[in-house]
Amino acid sequence: MTETDIRQGTSEALDTELDDDSDDDRMSHYVKREDILRSSVEGVPATALCGKTWFPSRDPEKYPACPKCVELMDLLRSME
């Protein structure tokens, strides 16, 4: 299984359609570490387990975990 990390980000307008990231629904999401690195180096958005597409940039410790990501991560762990 690939390692995952929790990161929070905000959406910025680009050619790619990104998910809305209002203050009301900010959450930490599970994302592959290499996707977070690629996002910061290449400037492409990352996609979380739940399907959210955005640019990770915030401290994940400050936000609650996304319930969909947690559910999917638990499912992946149970399959090991």
N, C-alpha and C positions, 0 to 999 in steps of 0.2 A: 504494500500500500504506500502511496505517496504521502510524505509529510505535509501537514497542513498548518496554517497559522491563522490567527484571528486578526483582522485589520479592519479599520473603519476608514471610510473615505467620503469625499464629497464629489458630486457630479459637476463637471465643467463642460460647457458647450463646445462640442467638436463635431466633426462629420459623423461620428459614430453615435447611434442613438443610445443615450445613457438613461438609467433609471433616475427618477426624481429623488432628491435626497433632502427633503425638508427637515426642519428642526424637530418636527413631531415624530418622525419615524427613524431617527438615527439609531443604528444598531451595529454591533460588531459582527462580522461575517467570517466564515471559514473559507479560506482561499489557499491554494497551493503556494508554497513559498516561492517557487520559481516564477509563478505568475505575478507575484508582488514585485519581485526583482525586475522582471521583464517590463512591468508597468512603469516602474521608476526610471529604468534605463532607456527603453524604447518609446515611452510616452503613449503606450496603448492601454486601454482600460482592462481591468481584471474582472473575472467572472467568479462569483461566489458559488458555493454548492447549491444554494437556493435559486440561482439564476440571475441574481442582481449583478448588473454591469456598471462599474464606476472606477474612479481613480483612488486607490487606497492612499490616505495621507494622514489620518488622525490616529491618536492613541487608542487602541481597542479596549484598554482597561477602563476608560471613562464611560463606556456605553454597555448596555445589556446585550447579551448574545442573541442573535436572530433565532427565533424558535424553529424555523424551517431548517436552517443550517445545523442546529443542534440535533434535531430529529434525524436528518440525513447522516450526520457524522456518527451518531449512535448506531444507526443501521449498518454503516460501513464497518465499524468496530466489531459489531456482533458477527459479521461475516468472516472475520479473521480466523 
